[in-house]
Structure formats: C-alpha cells, structure tokens
Amino acid sequence: MKRVAVIGVGQTVYGLEPERSLKSLFAEAARAAFADVSKGLDPREVEEAFIGSLSTGGSQH
C-alpha cells in the first residue's frame, strides 16, 4: 500500500467568476495549498495533486 499525506489545502472564493478560466482558478488554489504547508515545499517534489471542483456544467471556460 502506498503512503500518502495531505500536507496543504487551498481554495478560491465561491461564486461565479465568468472572466476567469478554470485553469486560473485551479492555479490559484494550488498556490494557496503550497503556501499552506508549514515547513515549506518545493512544488517539484509533488508527485500527484488532486483538485475538486464545484463548477457547473461548463459555465466557466
């Protein structure tokens, strides 16, 4: 069994952001997650990351 750990979390504000792309929203959440790590982390050390989305059926492009 592979060992895993949640070491940081991040999110964007809830609500419609029609002027922003999903990629920019995901990037913002990822930066917040890296900043949340208490001992610091080189993003190149991350092997996998998982993103959850509450996007509704392509309303944001």
N, CA, C and O of each residue as an XYZ file, in Angstrom:
244
protein
N       0.836     -1.165      0.000
C       0.000      0.000      0.000
C       0.891      1.242      0.000
O       1.896      1.301      0.708
N       0.509      2.215     -0.794
C       1.260      3.457     -0.900
C       0.882      4.408      0.239
O      -0.295      4.566      0.565
N       1.891      5.034      0.834
C       1.630      6.015      1.887
C       1.372      7.371      1.254
O       2.088      7.784      0.342
N       0.354      8.058      1.735
C       0.013      9.385      1.231
C      -0.204     10.327      2.409
O      -0.394      9.886      3.543
N      -0.175     11.615      2.132
C      -0.415     12.608      3.177
C      -1.034     13.848      2.558
O      -0.673     14.248      1.452
N      -1.953     14.442      3.268
C      -2.472     15.753      2.901
C      -1.619     16.759      3.660
O      -1.649     16.796      4.891
N      -0.870     17.566      2.944
C       0.066     18.473      3.604
C      -0.294     19.940      3.440
O       0.294     20.802      4.094
N      -1.251     20.230      2.578
C      -1.669     21.608      2.384
C      -2.983     21.641      1.637
O      -3.282     20.759      0.833
N      -3.762     22.668      1.913
C      -5.039     22.828      1.222
C      -5.182     24.273      0.767
O      -4.609     25.190      1.356
N      -5.955     24.452     -0.285
C      -6.219     25.802     -0.785
C      -7.508     25.812     -1.562
O      -7.942     24.786     -2.086
N      -8.116     26.969     -1.634
C      -9.354     27.098     -2.406
C      -9.505     28.521     -2.895
O      -8.836     29.436     -2.415
N     -10.384     28.690     -3.846
C     -10.752     30.020     -4.317
C     -12.092     30.374     -3.680
O     -12.739     29.527     -3.063
N     -12.498     31.616     -3.832
C     -13.787     32.027     -3.286
C     -14.909     31.362     -4.082
O     -14.751     31.079     -5.269
N     -16.027     31.119     -3.430
C     -17.190     30.559     -4.106
C     -17.926     31.663     -4.847
O     -17.963     32.809     -4.400
N     -18.504     31.312     -5.968
C     -19.282     32.271     -6.739
C     -18.896     32.227     -8.200
O     -17.914     31.586     -8.574
N     -19.651     32.892     -9.003
C     -19.380     32.938    -10.438
C     -18.188     33.840    -10.716
O     -18.080     34.935    -10.164
N     -17.319     33.379    -11.556
C     -16.127     34.119    -11.972
C     -16.026     34.010    -13.495
O     -15.061     33.435    -13.998
N     -16.995     34.547    -14.241
C     -17.027     34.332    -15.692
C     -15.816     34.891    -16.437
O     -15.527     34.454    -17.551
N     -15.111     35.839    -15.850
C     -13.947     36.418    -16.525
C     -12.685     35.595    -16.306
O     -11.641     35.897    -16.883
N     -12.773     34.553    -15.474
C     -11.609     33.727    -15.168
C     -11.767     32.334    -15.753
O     -12.876     31.808    -15.846
N     -10.655     31.748    -16.143
C     -10.679     30.382    -16.659
C     -10.575     29.392    -15.508
O     -10.127     29.742    -14.416
N     -10.991     28.155    -15.759
C     -10.823     27.119    -14.738
C      -9.344     26.920    -14.429
O      -8.974     26.680    -13.280
N      -8.505     27.019    -15.444
C      -7.062     26.852    -15.230
C      -6.540     27.899    -14.247
O      -5.733     27.570    -13.377
N      -6.981     29.147    -14.366
C      -6.504     30.182    -13.444
C      -7.042     29.955    -12.037
O      -6.347     30.229    -11.058
N      -8.277     29.454    -11.923
C      -8.840     29.152    -10.610
C      -8.101     27.986     -9.958
O      -7.800     28.031     -8.766
N      -7.807     26.940    -10.738
C      -7.054     25.802    -10.214
C      -5.656     26.241     -9.772
O      -5.171     25.811     -8.726
N      -5.010     27.100    -10.574
C      -3.670     27.581    -10.229
C      -3.697     28.377     -8.927
O      -2.793     28.245     -8.102
N      -4.719     29.197     -8.738
C      -4.842     29.967     -7.501
C      -4.982     29.034     -6.292
O      -4.343     29.247     -5.262
N      -5.811     28.011     -6.423
C      -6.000     27.057     -5.328
C      -4.703     26.285     -5.055
O      -4.374     26.021     -3.899
N      -3.974     25.926     -6.098
C      -2.708     25.202     -5.925
C      -1.685     26.069     -5.213
O      -0.997     25.595     -4.309
N      -1.571     27.338     -5.607
C      -0.632     28.242     -4.924
C      -0.995     28.377     -3.445
O      -0.113     28.397     -2.587
N      -2.291     28.470     -3.150
C      -2.732     28.566     -1.754
C      -2.380     27.291     -0.988
O      -1.990     27.360      0.177
N      -2.514     26.135     -1.627
C      -2.180     24.869     -0.969
C      -0.690     24.789     -0.668
O      -0.308     24.355      0.419
N       0.164     25.199     -1.609
C       1.606     25.191     -1.361
C       1.969     26.166     -0.244
O       2.839     25.870      0.575
N       1.311     27.322     -0.202
C       1.574     28.309      0.850
C       1.115     27.804      2.213
O       1.619     28.253      3.243
N       0.161     26.869      2.227
C      -0.389     26.333      3.471
C       0.537     25.337      4.156
O       0.342     25.020      5.330
N       1.529     24.845      3.447
C       2.450     23.855      4.006
C       3.339     24.543      5.033
O       4.032     25.507      4.710
N       3.322     24.051      6.267
C       4.015     24.740      7.355
C       5.541     24.719      7.243
O       6.190     25.669      7.679
N       6.122     23.684      6.684
C       7.579     23.600      6.595
C       8.111     24.006      5.232
O       9.309     23.891      4.975
N       7.249     24.472      4.370
C       7.685     24.816      3.031
C       7.768     23.575      2.162
O       7.931     22.466      2.672
N       7.660     23.750      0.887
C       7.672     22.621     -0.034
C       8.091     23.107     -1.403
O       7.604     24.126     -1.892
N       8.988     22.378     -2.010
C       9.353     22.651     -3.387
C       8.306     21.958     -4.256
O       8.202     20.732     -4.210
N       7.525     22.698     -5.048
C       6.478     22.075     -5.872
C       6.988     20.943     -6.761
O       6.207     20.081     -7.164
N       8.277     20.929     -7.073
C       8.831     19.850     -7.908
C       8.853     18.520     -7.177
O       9.028     17.474     -7.802
N       8.675     18.544     -5.849
C       8.654     17.312     -5.064
C       7.289     16.626     -5.078
O       7.176     15.471     -4.668
N       6.274     17.308     -5.535
C       4.917     16.760     -5.527
C       4.775     15.765     -6.675
O       5.021     16.098     -7.834
N       4.376     14.545     -6.338
C       4.192     13.517     -7.360
C       2.784     13.526     -7.929
O       2.598     13.243     -9.112
N       1.792     13.843     -7.114
C       0.410     13.898     -7.565
C      -0.329     14.960     -6.781
O      -0.004     15.236     -5.627
N      -1.326     15.553     -7.415
C      -2.207     16.511     -6.744
C      -3.627     16.237     -7.211
O      -3.842     15.809     -8.345
N      -4.581     16.480     -6.348
C      -5.977     16.230     -6.680
C      -6.765     17.508     -6.484
O      -6.583     18.224     -5.499
N      -7.638     17.782     -7.429
C      -8.438     19.004     -7.402
C      -9.903     18.633     -7.442
O     -10.326     17.816     -8.260
N     -10.674     19.233     -6.558
C     -12.125     19.091     -6.586
C     -12.712     20.368     -7.130
O     -12.163     21.451     -6.927
N     -13.824     20.244     -7.820
C     -14.430     21.412     -8.439
C     -15.931     21.411     -8.241
O     -16.580     20.368     -8.324
N     -16.472     22.578     -7.981
C     -17.915     22.751     -7.912
C     -18.434     23.447     -9.168
O     -19.540     23.988     -9.176
N     -17.640     23.429    -10.211
C     -18.052     24.039    -11.471
C     -19.332     23.396    -11.978
O     -19.533     22.191    -11.834
N     -20.181     24.198    -12.564
C     -21.471     23.686    -13.031
C     -21.511     23.593    -14.549
O     -21.677     24.597    -15.242
N     -21.361     22.413    -15.038
C     -21.586     22.111    -16.445
C     -21.008     23.050    -17.469
O     -21.695     23.407    -18.426
N     -19.777     23.461    -17.304
C     -19.122     24.268    -18.332
C     -19.513     25.732    -18.327
O     -19.336     26.415    -19.336
N     -20.039     26.231    -17.221
C     -20.427     27.644    -17.191
C     -19.235     28.573    -17.194
O     -19.368     29.759    -17.496
N     -18.070     28.045    -16.860
C     -16.828     28.820    -16.924
C     -15.898     28.134    -17.914
O     -15.741     26.914    -17.877
N     -15.294     28.894    -18.780
C     -14.430     28.322    -19.831
C     -12.988     28.566    -19.524
O     -12.116     28.159    -20.291
